[in-house]
Structures are given as structure tokens and as C-alpha cells.
Amino acid sequence: MGGPVISLGPLLVDLAGKSIAPDERELLHSSAIGGVVLFSRNYESPEQLASLTREIHALRSPPLLIAVDQEGGRIQRFRLGFTALPSARALGVHWEKDRAEARKLAQCSGWVAGLELRSAGLDICFAPVVDLWQKTSDVIGDRAFSSSPKAVTELALSWVRGSRAWRSLRDA
């Protein structure tokens, strides 16, 4: 954490590739920037990711926040070397059969995501999606647990409880 002391700004930005380009490095020193959102294009391996997050955190003090969408199912930015997480909808379908077990599975999914992301140096996970599932919404689709507000609430809380076991990780 040898970088300059600059308060965190309101903007999250992304990177073009698997390392920080010189123009991106300059941008990340701007007081308007508060963090970086990573995507699949920024990922090669757990080791490369840990190196990238260390480099981002070392740029400034306090360190920039680093975030990702690691929801499970089709929205899982880091795959190779990370656990394949079930989609929220898969957990919602399980809820219809066994609510207690679905809550445990959601908590375990959050726990695994929290462990793996925290170990790689990430600060924020934009998961779980707390939206209602609808057949007509392809955008949300299997990213939502259920059409039932009760199921969505309970499964989302369970997921967050699991991820919070790794205290430093924040959830959206």
C-alpha cells in the first residue's frame, strides 16, 4: 500500500485486459475513481488474478475497491480454477422441493464465492441478484432465485450469510 493517499471517488471503472495499461494506471490515480470492476477478459488464472488485485490495491491509499459479478450459473466471470456455482434459479427450483436444504445450498454457494474471491483479493461481489424470476425476462432469467418474494428474500439472505463468513467481502 505504498501509493499516494487519495480519497475514494464515486466511479467504478473497468480494465481492457489482464493487466493495467499505462493510461489505465493514470486514470486509477484520479480522485473520481473509487474502484475497478473485473470481467472475464481480465482473468486468466487464480494466480494472475491475485497478482492483478495486489497491483490495483497497491496503487493508492486507501486501496481502490475491486468488484466482480460472480453470481453462479451463466454469470460467473472467473471459471478456470474457481468452483462452478449453481445459478440462482437452480437454487430457487430446489426451494420448491426442500426449503431448508435450498437455504443451506445458497449459504454454501455464498461461502464458496466469498472464500474464493477474498482469497484472490476481491472486495465486492455483485451477487446475489435480488429480483423476481419471470419467464418473459431473458436479461434476469436464471439470475433470479424465484418468482416468490419469500423465496428470493430467504435465499438471498442465506447466500449473503455464507459470503459474509469472509468478513472483508461485501455483497451488492
C-alpha positions as CSV (number, residue, x, y, z in Angstrom):
1,M,0.0,0.0,0.0
2,G,2.7,2.4,-0.9
3,G,0.6,4.5,-3.3
4,P,-0.5,8.1,-2.7
5,V,-3.3,8.9,-0.2
6,I,-6.3,9.8,-2.3
7,S,-9.9,9.5,-1.1
8,L,-12.1,7.1,-3.0
9,G,-14.3,8.7,-5.6
10,P,-17.8,7.6,-6.7
11,L,-16.9,5.9,-10.0
12,L,-16.1,2.3,-10.7
13,V,-14.2,1.6,-14.0
14,D,-13.1,-1.5,-15.9
15,L,-9.8,-2.6,-17.4
16,A,-9.3,-3.6,-21.0
17,G,-7.2,-6.6,-20.4
18,K,-5.4,-8.9,-17.9
19,S,-3.0,-6.2,-16.7
20,I,-3.1,-2.5,-16.1
21,A,-2.3,-0.5,-19.2
22,P,-0.3,2.8,-18.7
23,D,-3.3,5.0,-19.5
24,E,-5.5,3.0,-17.1
25,R,-2.8,3.3,-14.3
26,E,-3.0,7.1,-14.8
27,L,-6.9,7.0,-14.7
28,L,-6.9,4.9,-11.5
29,H,-5.0,7.7,-9.7
30,S,-7.9,10.1,-10.3
31,S,-9.8,11.2,-7.2
32,A,-13.0,10.5,-9.1
33,I,-12.3,6.7,-9.2
34,G,-13.3,4.5,-6.2
35,G,-12.8,1.1,-7.7
36,V,-12.4,-1.4,-10.5
37,V,-14.9,-3.9,-11.9
38,L,-13.3,-7.0,-13.3
39,F,-14.7,-9.2,-16.1
40,S,-13.8,-12.4,-17.8
41,R,-11.5,-10.5,-20.2
42,N,-9.4,-9.6,-17.1
43,Y,-9.0,-13.2,-16.0
44,E,-6.5,-15.9,-16.9
45,S,-5.9,-17.9,-13.7
46,P,-6.2,-17.6,-10.0
47,E,-2.5,-16.6,-9.8
48,Q,-2.8,-13.9,-12.4
49,L,-5.9,-12.6,-10.8
50,A,-4.3,-12.4,-7.3
51,S,-1.3,-10.5,-8.9
52,L,-3.7,-8.1,-10.6
53,T,-5.7,-7.3,-7.5
54,R,-2.5,-6.8,-5.4
55,E,-1.3,-4.4,-8.1
56,I,-4.6,-2.5,-8.1
57,H,-4.7,-2.3,-4.3
58,A,-1.1,-1.0,-4.1
59,L,-1.9,2.0,-6.4
60,R,-3.5,4.1,-3.7
61,S,-4.3,4.5,-0.1
62,P,-6.9,3.8,0.8
63,P,-6.9,1.0,-1.7
64,L,-9.3,1.0,-4.6
65,L,-12.2,-1.4,-4.2
66,I,-12.3,-4.3,-6.6
67,A,-15.6,-5.9,-7.7
68,V,-16.9,-8.7,-9.9
69,D,-20.2,-10.4,-10.9
70,Q,-19.7,-13.9,-9.6
71,E,-23.3,-15.0,-9.3
72,G,-23.0,-18.5,-10.5
73,G,-24.6,-20.2,-13.5
74,R,-24.1,-18.2,-16.7
75,I,-22.8,-15.1,-14.8
76,Q,-19.5,-16.3,-13.4
77,R,-16.7,-14.2,-14.6
78,F,-13.9,-16.4,-13.2
79,R,-14.2,-20.0,-14.2
80,L,-11.0,-21.9,-14.6
81,G,-9.6,-22.6,-11.1
82,F,-12.9,-21.4,-9.4
83,T,-15.8,-23.6,-8.2
84,A,-18.7,-23.8,-10.6
85,L,-21.6,-22.2,-8.7
86,P,-25.2,-23.1,-9.3
87,S,-27.4,-20.4,-10.8
88,A,-29.8,-18.6,-8.5
89,R,-32.7,-20.2,-10.4
90,A,-31.4,-23.7,-9.7
91,L,-31.4,-22.8,-6.0
92,G,-35.0,-21.5,-6.4
93,V,-36.1,-24.7,-8.1
94,H,-34.6,-26.6,-5.2
95,W,-36.5,-24.3,-2.8
96,E,-39.7,-25.7,-4.2
97,K,-38.7,-29.2,-3.1
98,D,-36.9,-28.6,0.2
99,R,-36.7,-25.1,1.6
100,A,-34.2,-25.9,4.4
101,E,-31.8,-27.6,2.1
102,A,-32.1,-24.8,-0.5
103,R,-31.2,-22.3,2.2
104,K,-28.1,-24.4,3.1
105,L,-27.1,-24.7,-0.6
106,A,-27.5,-20.9,-1.0
107,Q,-25.4,-20.3,2.1
108,C,-22.7,-22.8,0.8
109,S,-22.7,-21.0,-2.6
110,G,-22.1,-17.7,-0.9
111,W,-19.5,-19.2,1.4
112,V,-17.5,-20.7,-1.6
113,A,-17.8,-17.5,-3.6
114,G,-16.7,-15.4,-0.6
115,L,-13.7,-17.7,0.1
116,E,-12.5,-17.8,-3.5
117,L,-13.0,-14.1,-4.2
118,R,-11.5,-12.9,-1.0
119,S,-8.5,-15.2,-1.5
120,A,-8.0,-13.6,-4.9
121,G,-8.1,-10.1,-3.4
122,L,-11.6,-9.0,-4.4
123,D,-13.6,-6.7,-2.2
124,I,-17.1,-6.7,-3.6
125,C,-19.3,-9.4,-5.3
126,F,-22.4,-8.1,-7.2
127,A,-24.4,-11.1,-6.0
128,P,-26.9,-12.3,-5.3
129,V,-29.4,-10.8,-7.7
130,V,-32.5,-9.9,-5.6
131,D,-35.0,-9.7,-8.3
132,L,-38.1,-11.8,-9.1
133,W,-37.8,-14.5,-11.8
134,Q,-40.2,-14.1,-14.7
135,K,-40.5,-16.3,-17.8
136,T,-40.5,-13.3,-20.0
137,S,-37.2,-11.7,-18.8
138,D,-34.2,-13.1,-20.6
139,V,-32.0,-10.4,-19.0
140,I,-32.6,-11.6,-15.5
141,G,-33.6,-15.2,-16.3
142,D,-31.8,-17.8,-14.2
143,R,-30.0,-15.0,-12.3
144,A,-33.1,-14.7,-10.1
145,F,-34.0,-17.3,-7.5
146,S,-37.7,-17.4,-7.8
147,S,-40.9,-15.6,-8.6
148,S,-41.8,-15.8,-4.9
149,P,-40.7,-12.8,-2.9
150,K,-40.3,-15.0,0.2
151,A,-38.0,-17.5,-1.6
152,V,-35.9,-14.6,-3.1
153,T,-35.6,-13.0,0.3
154,E,-34.6,-16.1,2.2
155,L,-32.3,-17.5,-0.4
156,A,-30.5,-14.1,-0.9
157,L,-30.1,-13.7,2.9
158,S,-28.6,-17.2,3.1
159,W,-26.2,-16.5,0.2
160,V,-25.1,-13.3,1.9
161,R,-24.7,-15.0,5.3
162,G,-22.4,-17.5,3.6
163,S,-20.3,-14.9,1.8
164,R,-20.0,-12.8,5.0
165,A,-18.1,-15.6,6.7
166,W,-15.2,-14.0,4.8
167,R,-15.7,-10.7,6.6
168,S,-13.9,-8.5,4.1
169,L,-16.1,-9.4,1.2
170,R,-19.1,-7.1,0.6
171,D,-22.1,-8.1,-1.4
172,A,-24.2,-5.8,-3.7
